[in-house]
Amino acid sequence: MLRKITLAATILFASLAPASAQTNTWTKLRIGVEGSYPPFSQIGTDGKLSGFDIDIANAVCAELKAECTFVQQEFDGMLPALNARKFDMIVASLTITEERKKAVDFSDPYYDVPSRWVAKAGAFKDASPASLKGKKIIVLRNSPRAKYVADNYKESEVLLAPKETEVYLELSAGRGDIALGSSVVSSEALLKKPEGKGFEQVGPVVRLAGGSGVGIAVRKTDPDLKEKINGAIKAIRANGVYNTLQKKYFDFDVSPDQ
């Protein structure tokens, strides 16, 4: 999924954080998750976390034979909290970008989902900059999609939403003309719901430059943990666990090209 966090505070934390002990066997892990990004991470009426990110985290922990604890964190604070040692890894649909790699390390990708434009049915034949001139675009703030819009749609107005689910709340409330978001989240948060009646995805899928799938973030001081996570991801893809998990949430393959 294509998401971005500003890095000034994160890089500061990275420079101040002490190195992990070389003898850490990672038998106990704290995992940073969000909880408000269905179908990847959400909190049920029973207060329990669920979603694809949560299932992937549990599967990785099972492979590592580690005791894992989830720590909920607002998305914008994920990277600073990781480098401040609030948790040991992040499983929260973080797109791997060169900017983020300045502050943290990433595992191999564990999924890759393109972006889509969504608008009122028939409102736009395409989502080119010319078609959206003077229109208001809704997009998640501090995300690769927001940067894409800023770079390519300079003659459009932009409304930045604090959470991706709120992108579609703003759109359905009529506070913008078109939204750019995850192809999966736009479907789950709007198009499959009653309030999504009369809306549609516009144009082809959008694959953003500078993104290379979604990975698990770890501190730069923990290369041994990164290596263990990569081994676990390879194992669950080889043994069928990954395929079973993705079928719970998607009717298409979200596995990254390897």
Secondary structure by P-SEA (a helix, b strand, c coil): cbbbbbcaaaaaaaaacccccccccccbbbbbbbcccccccccccccccccaaaaaaaaaaaaaccbbbbbbbcccaaaaaaaaccccccccccccccccccccccccccbbbbbbccccccccccccccccccbbbbbbcccaaaaaaaaccccbbbbbbccaaaaaaaaaacccccccccaaaaaaaccccccccccccccccccccccccbbbbbccccaaaaaaaaaaaaaaaaaaaaaaaaaacccccccccc
